[in-house]
Amino acid sequence: MAKRSNGEGTIFKRNDGKWCGSKYIELEDGTKKRKYVYGKTQKSVKERLKELEGYKEKANKEITLQEWMMEWLEQYKKQVLKQTTYESYRSNIEVHIVGSRLGGTELSKVTTELLQRFYNDKLKGASGRKALSRRTVEYLHTIVGSALSQAYKNDMIPKNVNDYTVLPKKEVQEIVPLTLEEVHRLLMKAEESEMFALIVVEMYTGLRKGEILGLQWKNIDFVKKQLYVRKSLCRVRDTEDNAKKKTKLVLLEPKTKKSSRTIPLTQEAIRVLKLHKKKQNEEKMKYRDVYQDNGMVFAKRDGSFEDPRGVLRRFHKILADAGIRECRFHDLRHTFASLLLNEGESMKVIQELLGHSTITTTMDIYSHVADYTKEKAVANLEDLVKIS
């Protein structure tokens, strides 16, 4: 601890190399409280403590965690996050932090113990509330941690107490792709519906739902037989009607750099897309007085954006009609990847086709499929090297 003169306050160097100083200051109501200041050098901390001489602070409560998180979101994150991520952060803060005991706690009084109890309660569904998944709580953990990290950088708190909380191990969710027989049944039933082209393209490309619904005709090259992922259809808050918290569908840039990619198209996908385009042109003429031409590959009859929720309802009806077990639209993406892996395609190629940021992501998701592929490869070797 550094030597201090009378009234200078306490100054010491923390384990992280940063200097901290504190001294008692008088509040306007006559009471006193200890105020902390931080700096990179001992000299800068001394200067900040000196500035506190004669300083009087209002006896009002400090900023609460929820107030800081909303300020952090608007001042530090809004300009750097994608719109959908920003709105997801805001929604989680409003639903889980604002109005909670944790949210109403003064920022400087938020402890590791308080945060741990908050996460544990969310996981087990305390006070009669529905338990949240580990993934959702992990997302909250990330948001809170990021906000507290900024508060630490701003010298508002001495450390980020979120760093010391513990979450349960990640849940390993085994994917269950459709079998080839289920794929054939799905396509046969889909051929009777307006969803046929969409499902065929999905089966041959493995696009995310937002990517396939955000596909425009300018992203299809029939000559080179390629599809370019450049936009994603997303639901965002309608800022023009913020009071009612309404949403609208917009085309946004893909979630990551790797998401913008080129995917080869099969001959069958090309054939189905050409037939789909011809049918769409006929509808465009039929509804020309009201048609909204956004150049979308998959759109409503009047050309407006497809509602993802409506697409999912129709998809689940086709599954039921085909007698196929309940599954998500996203499972078609898993089916695309799994079929390629089972045919011996490399993880690197699958990563590029799916638009994953890292190959680790791909391997984490499809590790059990890769195990099956290895077993198949060894079995093939046995057929090649027969002793008798």
N, C-alpha and C positions, 0 to 999 in steps of 0.2 A: 504494500500500500504506500502511495506517495506521501511525503511529508507535507503537511498543510499548515497554513497560518490560521490564526483565529478568524472564524467566519468564512473561511474559504470553502469549507465543505469537504466531503470525502471524495477522494479520487483513487481509482484503482484500475489495473489492466486486467481484462477478462481473458479467459482461456482462448478465445477466438482471435486475440490480438487487438481487439477494439478497446478503447478507453471509456470508462464510465465515471461520471461524477454525480454527486447528489448533495443537496442541502435543503434545509427547511425554509419554506417561504410562507409568508402571511397571506391568508385569504381575506376577502373583503368583509367577512363576518367576524373577523378577529381571531379565528382559529388558525392553526398551522398544519402544513402537510409537507412531506418530503417530495421534492421534485427531482427527477433524474434527467441528465443530459448525456449525450454520447458523442464520440469523435474518434478520428483515426489516430490522433496524437494527444499526448498529455497536455500540450500547450493549448490545443483547440478546445479541450474540455475546460481548462482553467478560464479561458476567455468566455466561454458560454456561462460558466458559473458566475463570473464577474458581472455579466449582463443581467443576472437575476437580482442583483443588489437593489433593494427598494421596490422590487417587482411585487405587485399584488395581483392575485388571481381570483376570479369570481368563484364563489363557493358552489357554483352549479355542478351538476354531475358531469363526469367526463363523457366523451363520445362512447356510445355502446357498440358492441360488436356488429349488430345489424345496421346501425348508422354508418359505421366504417365500411362494411362490406358493400353497401349500396354506393357510397362515395368512391370506393376503390373500383367498383365495376364501371361507373360512369367516367371517372377521371383517368384510370390506368388501363382498362381492358377494352372499352368500347371501340377504340381506334385501331386495336390490333387483332381482335377476334373476328372470325367470320360471323356474319349476321346470325346464322342459326346457332352457333356456339354461344354467342353473347346472349341470345334469348333463352337458351337452355340454362345458362348460368343464372340469369335473372329469375327465371321461373323457379329454380331450385332454392334460391335465396328467399324468394317471397313465400314459398310454400313451407320450407323446413326451418328457416332461420328467423325470419321476421315474426314477431309475436311469441316466440318460444322463450323459455327461461334463459337458454344460452344466448339468444339474440339480444335480450334485454340486459345482459351483463355488461358492465363497463369493460372496455377493451383491455385495460391494464389488469383487470381482475379475472380474465379468462385463464383458466388453468388447464393443465394436462388432464387432471382428474375430471374436471367439468366436461371437457371435450370427450373423454373416453366414455363417460356415462351417457352422453348424448348419442354417440355412435352405437353403443350397446343397446340403448333403448330403441333406436331406429331398427336395429337388426332383429330384436325380439318382439317388436310391436307393443311397447309399453302403453299404459293408460287406455287400453282397449282399441288402440289404433292398429291398422294393418302393418305387419312387419314388412320392411323394405328388403330388397335383394342385396346381397353383398356388393354387387356391381353398382347399385344406386348409392349405397353408403360410401363406397370407394370414391365415387364421383363427388359426393359431398365433401369427403375428406380432402380431395384435390382442390376444390374451390376454396374451402376454409383455409387450407394450408397456404394457398397462393395469396389470399388476402392478408394473412398474418405475416407472410414473408415480406410483403410490401410494407406493412406497418413496422416491421423490424428495420428495414432499410431506411424508413423515414424517422427512425429513432423514437417511435411512439411506444415501443415495448422492448424490454431487455433481451428477449429471445422468442423464437417461434415455438410455442408449447405444443403445436400440432405435430411437430416432428417426433414427439415421444409417445404418441398414441399408437395403439396396436389394433389391426383389423384381422379377422380370421383369414386363413389361407384361401386362395382363389378357388372358386368352384370349377371343377373340370366338367364342362358340359360337352358330352359326346354328341357330335352331329350325326344325324340319321338321314343320309341322302336317299332319294328315290332309287328304287332298283330299275334296271333296264325295262323290266316288264311293266312297272308302274309308269315309267316315262312313255312307253308306247300307248298305254291305256289313256294317259292324260292327253297326249297329242290327238288321239282318235276322237275323244270327247270334245276337246277344244276346237277341233275342225268344224264342229257344228255351231260355234259361237263367234262373236266379234273379237274374242280374245286370242284367236288362233295365231295371228302374226306376232303378237306380243309374246306369247308363250314360246313360239318357235325361236324367235330372236334371243329370248332369255336363255333357252336351253343351249344355244350355240355360242353365247358370248359371256354368260355369267355376270351380267351387269348388276349393279345395285339397283334397288327399286327406283330411287330418285334419278339415277343415270338413264335408265331405259325410258322413263316417262319424260325426261328432259331431252331426249334425242330429237334432233332436227334433221330434215332432209339434207341440209348442206353438210351434215356430218357423215353422210353415206356416199361412198365412192363406188358406184356400180362397175366402173371400168377396172379399177385396181382391186376391187372386191375387198374393201376395207371399211371399217367403222371407226369413227373418231369420237372419243369421249371428251367433251368440252364443257358441258353444262350438266346441272342436276336440278330437278324440280323439287323445290323445298317449300314447306309451309312456314310462313313467318308472321309476326304480329303486324297488323295493319296500323301503322302509326297515324294515319289520317282519322282513324276511329279508335284511338287508344283507350278512351273511356269505357267502351264496351268490350275491350280486349278481344276484338275480332281478329281473324287471321286471313291471309290471302296466299295464293300460290305464285311463286316467282322462280325465274331461272337464275341460278347462282353458279359461281365457279365451283369445280369439284373440291372435296374436302382437303385433299393434299396434292402436292406436285405430282406424285406417282399416279394419282387418280386420272390425270389427263394422259390418255394413252391411245394407242392404235391397236385394233383387234381385227384379225383376218376374218372374212366372212365365208362360210361354206356356200357351195352351189345351191343347196336347199334353202338356206337363209336368203340368198339373193332372189331366188324364184318366188318365195313367199312375200318378200318385201315389194317386189315389182307388182305382184297381184294386189297387194294391200294398197299400194300407191295409186293403182288404176281405180280401185273401188273408192278411195278417198277423193280422187279427182271428180268422180261422178257425184259424190255427196256434196262436194264444193260447189258444183254447178246447181245442184238441186236446192241447196240452202244459201245460194249466193247473196241473197238480200240481207242475211243475218250472219253470214260466215265470218269468223275472226281468223284470218290467216296468219298464224304465228309460225308457220313452217314446221309444225310438229309432226313427227312420224306417227305418234300415237296421240290422238286427240278425240274430243267428243265430236258429235256429228256437226256441231256448229263451229268447230275449229278451236274451241277454247281448251284450256288445259284439262287433262284427265284428273279426276279427283282420286288420289291414291287410295282413300278409304273405299271408294266405289269399286276400284280395280280389285282390291283384296276381297270384297264381298263376292264379286263375280268369280274370282279365282277359286274361292272356297266352295262355291256352288258346283263348279266344274269337277272339283275333287270328289265331292259327295256323289254327284251323278255318275262319276266313273268308278265309284266304289273304292276310292283310294283313301288311306288313313289321313287324318287331319295333319296338315303341315303348314309351314309358313311359305310365303312367296320367296323369302330369302333362302329357303332350302333348295330352290332351283339353282341358285348360285353355288351352293355346296355340291349339288349333284353334278353340275358342269365340271367343277374342279376334281371331284372324286372320280368321275369317269375317266378323265384325262390321266390322273395319277395311276389308276388301275391299269391303264394301257401303257404305263411305263414312262410317262412324261415327267420331266424333272421339276423339282420344287421351284427352281429359278424361273422357269417358263411360266408356271402356274402363278407365281408372285406377280410377274409382269402383266399377265392377262387379267388378273383380279384387281390390280392396282393397289396392292398392299405396299405400305411405306418401306417395310423391311421383310426380308425372307423369314426372320424369326416369327413374325406374325403368322405367316403361311404355315410354317412348320408346327407352331403351337396348335393351330386349328385342325390340321390334317395329319397329325402324327400317327393316329391309329390307322388311317387309310394307308399311310406310307408303310406301316408294319405289315399290313395285308399284302402290299405290293412286293415287299421283300420276301415274304413267304412264297408268293407266286413265282418270284424270280428263282428262288432256290429250288422250287418244285420243277420248274422248267429245266434247270440245270441237271436235275436228277434224270429227267427224260433223255437229255443229251448224252450224259455219261452213264450209260447203263452197263453194269458189270456183266449181267447175264441176260 
